[in-house]
Amino acid sequence: MIGASGTNHPVSRPTPGQTIGPFYGYALPYEGGPDLVPKGHPDAIRLHGVVLDGAGAPVPDALLEIWQADRTGDVPRKAGSLHRDGHTFTGWGRASTNNVGEYSFTTVMPGAPFIAMTVFARGLMNRLFTRVYLPGAADPFLLSLPPDRRETLVAEKDAGGLRFDVTLQGDRETVFITYPGHS
Amino acid sequence: MEQKSRTHTAVRPNVVVVTEAVRASSDAAATTQAEIGAEIAAIAATRTGEETQPRLDYAPYRSSILRHPTKSPYQADPEAVELFAPVFGPQDVDPLEADLTIQHLGEPIGERIVVTGRVTDGDGKPVANQLVEIWQANSAGRYLHQRDQHPAPLDPNFTGVGRCLTGPDGTYRFTTIKPGPYPWRNHVNAWRPAHIHFSLFGSEFTQRMVTQMYFPGDPLFGLDPIYQSIVDPAARDRLVATYDHDVTLPEVATGYRWDIVLTGGHRTWSESA
């Protein structure tokens, strides 16, 4: 419980988050945002799914971001996510849901157990964090979850790659994650 | 504001009861500002200590009713990618994107402002060379978005989208137009206080945040369920910029300062609030 900067440093209180609202659509999504690698890349997989609300209805105004290791498990430290050059793997992408709540990323299978994901939506007061575990992956965090909750974090293998649905509320609610230091 | 209907809420000690009818229908059309105000007050009365983030379950913002998790989150120790943030560089952001008043041939209508501040973590360490994105309504309160059908004019010289990278000391700086308040359909005669949306990255993935910056003294603060979803007044005050005459540019723009403190970095484990 010792702050990195020592005992006398005044710790600043965090700035609260707010909902992304309904009007981010002309600001945050961008050309190439969902394509961490080009669709024709030999190692390309599709990570896709649907975002659902507590009534099981699709959420057409959600925004998802993913952040992941490359195929060898290294964490990318390269810029260029906003203007992709078609060669550099930056490890980060952003996708909106469409009018039936579906999202789709084109990426590579990470050399790591999971892909980190952030969820934003109109009506969601603050961002949510979660993890998209690869089929068959296991780590202490995943194994610590009750089995019925655990499966909400594990992607399903399908023809084009991975399917992962995000359920914001209800019986099939996705496990959302907080990290140490989160207020 | 004269209406006294309180049918949707009842207060017991530390418990807010929002009727199933409200939850099920989320029928905003019939709800009055007075009813929303009563719900806001009832929830505010449940606060027992410091809160630093909005309530996820906040029925006065009707769209949240079916979109908030009802199960507790699990705490995970950040691992691998979570200990790093995506990197953005000069190839991602043109310096001109920080000036929202020069994106078209003509000058946008409205009050030109400079908004600047620093992005730091909870220990005051600057978040350097990191992406800041903003979006906002124009001076008439209209977004350049097809879903915004508010009958206020679009400004052909204003898009309302900006980006910049923070400097070595975490400083960001935008030149823009002061946005107007705008109506929305959460309830009858609902208006949002003027605000600028901010999207922020930290030096770690766990610090990712989207929020809204407000302007000092807005008369709509008390009426707005999105602002009031941050139940602790000290916390929501931190979303309000300060007028700063040292930022004001003579004969060009008035100046606002707004500093941003990110939460969740592993360097800030001392923060347990």
HADDOCK unambig.tbl for C-alpha pairs under 7 A between the chains (distance, minus, plus):
assign (segid A and resid 1 and name CA) (segid B and resid 269 and name CA) 6.40 0.50 0.50
assign (segid A and resid 1 and name CA) (segid B and resid 270 and name CA) 4.52 0.50 0.50
assign (segid A and resid 2 and name CA) (segid B and resid 270 and name CA) 5.52 0.50 0.50
assign (segid A and resid 3 and name CA) (segid B and resid 268 and name CA) 6.33 0.50 0.50
assign (segid A and resid 3 and name CA) (segid B and resid 269 and name CA) 6.92 0.50 0.50
assign (segid A and resid 3 and name CA) (segid B and resid 270 and name CA) 5.04 0.50 0.50
assign (segid A and resid 4 and name CA) (segid B and resid 267 and name CA) 6.07 0.50 0.50
assign (segid A and resid 5 and name CA) (segid B and resid 123 and name CA) 6.54 0.50 0.50
assign (segid A and resid 11 and name CA) (segid B and resid 122 and name CA) 5.86 0.50 0.50
assign (segid A and resid 11 and name CA) (segid B and resid 123 and name CA) 5.39 0.50 0.50
assign (segid A and resid 12 and name CA) (segid B and resid 122 and name CA) 5.21 0.50 0.50
assign (segid A and resid 12 and name CA) (segid B and resid 123 and name CA) 6.51 0.50 0.50
assign (segid A and resid 12 and name CA) (segid B and resid 124 and name CA) 6.75 0.50 0.50
assign (segid A and resid 12 and name CA) (segid B and resid 261 and name CA) 6.88 0.50 0.50
assign (segid A and resid 13 and name CA) (segid B and resid 122 and name CA) 6.60 0.50 0.50
assign (segid A and resid 13 and name CA) (segid B and resid 261 and name CA) 6.88 0.50 0.50
assign (segid A and resid 14 and name CA) (segid B and resid 52 and name CA) 6.67 0.50 0.50
assign (segid A and resid 14 and name CA) (segid B and resid 122 and name CA) 6.45 0.50 0.50
assign (segid A and resid 14 and name CA) (segid B and resid 261 and name CA) 4.81 0.50 0.50
assign (segid A and resid 14 and name CA) (segid B and resid 262 and name CA) 5.63 0.50 0.50
assign (segid A and resid 14 and name CA) (segid B and resid 263 and name CA) 5.56 0.50 0.50
assign (segid A and resid 15 and name CA) (segid B and resid 238 and name CA) 5.99 0.50 0.50
assign (segid A and resid 15 and name CA) (segid B and resid 239 and name CA) 6.78 0.50 0.50
assign (segid A and resid 15 and name CA) (segid B and resid 260 and name CA) 5.76 0.50 0.50
assign (segid A and resid 15 and name CA) (segid B and resid 261 and name CA) 5.13 0.50 0.50
assign (segid A and resid 15 and name CA) (segid B and resid 262 and name CA) 6.29 0.50 0.50
assign (segid A and resid 16 and name CA) (segid B and resid 52 and name CA) 5.89 0.50 0.50
assign (segid A and resid 16 and name CA) (segid B and resid 53 and name CA) 4.68 0.50 0.50
assign (segid A and resid 16 and name CA) (segid B and resid 54 and name CA) 6.71 0.50 0.50
assign (segid A and resid 16 and name CA) (segid B and resid 211 and name CA) 6.99 0.50 0.50
assign (segid A and resid 16 and name CA) (segid B and resid 235 and name CA) 6.55 0.50 0.50
assign (segid A and resid 16 and name CA) (segid B and resid 236 and name CA) 6.93 0.50 0.50
assign (segid A and resid 17 and name CA) (segid B and resid 53 and name CA) 6.19 0.50 0.50
assign (segid A and resid 17 and name CA) (segid B and resid 54 and name CA) 6.77 0.50 0.50
assign (segid A and resid 17 and name CA) (segid B and resid 209 and name CA) 6.19 0.50 0.50
assign (segid A and resid 17 and name CA) (segid B and resid 210 and name CA) 5.68 0.50 0.50
assign (segid A and resid 17 and name CA) (segid B and resid 211 and name CA) 4.45 0.50 0.50
assign (segid A and resid 18 and name CA) (segid B and resid 54 and name CA) 6.88 0.50 0.50
assign (segid A and resid 18 and name CA) (segid B and resid 210 and name CA) 6.19 0.50 0.50
assign (segid A and resid 18 and name CA) (segid B and resid 211 and name CA) 4.25 0.50 0.50
assign (segid A and resid 18 and name CA) (segid B and resid 212 and name CA) 6.05 0.50 0.50
assign (segid A and resid 19 and name CA) (segid B and resid 211 and name CA) 6.58 0.50 0.50
assign (segid A and resid 20 and name CA) (segid B and resid 210 and name CA) 6.40 0.50 0.50
assign (segid A and resid 23 and name CA) (segid B and resid 145 and name CA) 6.24 0.50 0.50
assign (segid A and resid 26 and name CA) (segid B and resid 145 and name CA) 6.31 0.50 0.50
assign (segid A and resid 27 and name CA) (segid B and resid 135 and name CA) 6.09 0.50 0.50
assign (segid A and resid 27 and name CA) (segid B and resid 161 and name CA) 5.69 0.50 0.50
assign (segid A and resid 53 and name CA) (segid B and resid 66 and name CA) 5.63 0.50 0.50
assign (segid A and resid 53 and name CA) (segid B and resid 67 and name CA) 5.35 0.50 0.50
assign (segid A and resid 54 and name CA) (segid B and resid 66 and name CA) 4.74 0.50 0.50
assign (segid A and resid 54 and name CA) (segid B and resid 67 and name CA) 6.23 0.50 0.50
assign (segid A and resid 55 and name CA) (segid B and resid 66 and name CA) 6.69 0.50 0.50
assign (segid A and resid 67 and name CA) (segid B and resid 81 and name CA) 7.00 0.50 0.50
assign (segid A and resid 68 and name CA) (segid B and resid 81 and name CA) 6.02 0.50 0.50
assign (segid A and resid 69 and name CA) (segid B and resid 81 and name CA) 6.38 0.50 0.50
assign (segid A and resid 75 and name CA) (segid B and resid 81 and name CA) 5.82 0.50 0.50
assign (segid A and resid 77 and name CA) (segid B and resid 87 and name CA) 6.07 0.50 0.50
assign (segid A and resid 78 and name CA) (segid B and resid 87 and name CA) 5.81 0.50 0.50
assign (segid A and resid 79 and name CA) (segid B and resid 87 and name CA) 4.80 0.50 0.50
assign (segid A and resid 79 and name CA) (segid B and resid 88 and name CA) 4.49 0.50 0.50
assign (segid A and resid 79 and name CA) (segid B and resid 89 and name CA) 5.27 0.50 0.50
assign (segid A and resid 80 and name CA) (segid B and resid 88 and name CA) 6.22 0.50 0.50
assign (segid A and resid 80 and name CA) (segid B and resid 89 and name CA) 6.73 0.50 0.50
assign (segid A and resid 80 and name CA) (segid B and resid 91 and name CA) 6.14 0.50 0.50
assign (segid A and resid 80 and name CA) (segid B and resid 92 and name CA) 5.58 0.50 0.50
assign (segid A and resid 81 and name CA) (segid B and resid 88 and name CA) 6.95 0.50 0.50
assign (segid A and resid 81 and name CA) (segid B and resid 92 and name CA) 6.91 0.50 0.50
assign (segid A and resid 82 and name CA) (segid B and resid 92 and name CA) 5.10 0.50 0.50
assign (segid A and resid 83 and name CA) (segid B and resid 91 and name CA) 6.95 0.50 0.50
assign (segid A and resid 83 and name CA) (segid B and resid 92 and name CA) 5.61 0.50 0.50
assign (segid A and resid 92 and name CA) (segid B and resid 86 and name CA) 6.24 0.50 0.50
assign (segid A and resid 123 and name CA) (segid B and resid 63 and name CA) 4.44 0.50 0.50
assign (segid A and resid 123 and name CA) (segid B and resid 64 and name CA) 4.14 0.50 0.50
assign (segid A and resid 123 and name CA) (segid B and resid 67 and name CA) 6.13 0.50 0.50
assign (segid A and resid 124 and name CA) (segid B and resid 56 and name CA) 6.78 0.50 0.50
assign (segid A and resid 124 and name CA) (segid B and resid 64 and name CA) 5.62 0.50 0.50
assign (segid A and resid 124 and name CA) (segid B and resid 67 and name CA) 5.80 0.50 0.50
assign (segid A and resid 124 and name CA) (segid B and resid 68 and name CA) 6.09 0.50 0.50
assign (segid A and resid 125 and name CA) (segid B and resid 54 and name CA) 6.35 0.50 0.50
assign (segid A and resid 125 and name CA) (segid B and resid 55 and name CA) 6.99 0.50 0.50
assign (segid A and resid 125 and name CA) (segid B and resid 56 and name CA) 5.28 0.50 0.50
assign (segid A and resid 126 and name CA) (segid B and resid 54 and name CA) 6.88 0.50 0.50
assign (segid A and resid 126 and name CA) (segid B and resid 56 and name CA) 6.74 0.50 0.50
assign (segid A and resid 127 and name CA) (segid B and resid 209 and name CA) 6.67 0.50 0.50
assign (segid A and resid 141 and name CA) (segid B and resid 76 and name CA) 6.65 0.50 0.50
assign (segid A and resid 168 and name CA) (segid B and resid 67 and name CA) 5.58 0.50 0.50
assign (segid A and resid 168 and name CA) (segid B and resid 68 and name CA) 6.11 0.50 0.50
assign (segid A and resid 168 and name CA) (segid B and resid 69 and name CA) 5.44 0.50 0.50
assign (segid A and resid 169 and name CA) (segid B and resid 66 and name CA) 6.76 0.50 0.50
assign (segid A and resid 169 and name CA) (segid B and resid 67 and name CA) 6.22 0.50 0.50
assign (segid A and resid 169 and name CA) (segid B and resid 68 and name CA) 6.02 0.50 0.50
assign (segid A and resid 169 and name CA) (segid B and resid 69 and name CA) 4.64 0.50 0.50
assign (segid A and resid 169 and name CA) (segid B and resid 70 and name CA) 5.97 0.50 0.50
assign (segid A and resid 170 and name CA) (segid B and resid 70 and name CA) 6.93 0.50 0.50
assign (segid A and resid 175 and name CA) (segid B and resid 73 and name CA) 6.51 0.50 0.50
assign (segid A and resid 176 and name CA) (segid B and resid 73 and name CA) 5.00 0.50 0.50
assign (segid A and resid 176 and name CA) (segid B and resid 74 and name CA) 6.40 0.50 0.50
assign (segid A and resid 177 and name CA) (segid B and resid 73 and name CA) 5.20 0.50 0.50
assign (segid A and resid 177 and name CA) (segid B and resid 74 and name CA) 4.96 0.50 0.50
assign (segid A and resid 177 and name CA) (segid B and resid 75 and name CA) 5.55 0.50 0.50
assign (segid A and resid 177 and name CA) (segid B and resid 76 and name CA) 6.37 0.50 0.50
assign (segid A and resid 178 and name CA) (segid B and resid 73 and name CA) 6.25 0.50 0.50
assign (segid A and resid 178 and name CA) (segid B and resid 74 and name CA) 6.06 0.50 0.50
assign (segid A and resid 178 and name CA) (segid B and resid 75 and name CA) 4.65 0.50 0.50
assign (segid A and resid 178 and name CA) (segid B and resid 76 and name CA) 6.30 0.50 0.50
assign (segid A and resid 179 and name CA) (segid B and resid 75 and name CA) 5.37 0.50 0.50
assign (segid A and resid 179 and name CA) (segid B and resid 76 and name CA) 5.41 0.50 0.50
assign (segid A and resid 179 and name CA) (segid B and resid 77 and name CA) 6.01 0.50 0.50
assign (segid A and resid 179 and name CA) (segid B and resid 78 and name CA) 6.47 0.50 0.50
assign (segid A and resid 179 and name CA) (segid B and resid 206 and name CA) 6.80 0.50 0.50
assign (segid A and resid 179 and name CA) (segid B and resid 264 and name CA) 6.23 0.50 0.50
assign (segid A and resid 180 and name CA) (segid B and resid 77 and name CA) 6.60 0.50 0.50
assign (segid A and resid 180 and name CA) (segid B and resid 264 and name CA) 6.26 0.50 0.50
assign (segid A and resid 180 and name CA) (segid B and resid 266 and name CA) 6.68 0.50 0.50
assign (segid A and resid 180 and name CA) (segid B and resid 269 and name CA) 5.95 0.50 0.50
assign (segid A and resid 181 and name CA) (segid B and resid 263 and name CA) 6.48 0.50 0.50
assign (segid A and resid 181 and name CA) (segid B and resid 264 and name CA) 4.36 0.50 0.50
assign (segid A and resid 181 and name CA) (segid B and resid 265 and name CA) 6.27 0.50 0.50
assign (segid A and resid 181 and name CA) (segid B and resid 266 and name CA) 6.56 0.50 0.50
assign (segid A and resid 181 and name CA) (segid B and resid 268 and name CA) 5.55 0.50 0.50
assign (segid A and resid 181 and name CA) (segid B and resid 269 and name CA) 4.62 0.50 0.50
assign (segid A and resid 181 and name CA) (segid B and resid 271 and name CA) 5.41 0.50 0.50
assign (segid A and resid 181 and name CA) (segid B and resid 272 and name CA) 5.98 0.50 0.50
assign (segid A and resid 182 and name CA) (segid B and resid 263 and name CA) 5.53 0.50 0.50
assign (segid A and resid 182 and name CA) (segid B and resid 264 and name CA) 4.26 0.50 0.50
assign (segid A and resid 183 and name CA) (segid B and resid 52 and name CA) 6.15 0.50 0.50
assign (segid A and resid 183 and name CA) (segid B and resid 263 and name CA) 6.71 0.50 0.50
assign (segid A and resid 183 and name CA) (segid B and resid 272 and name CA) 6.67 0.50 0.50
assign (segid A and resid 183 and name CA) (segid B and resid 273 and name CA) 5.38 0.50 0.50
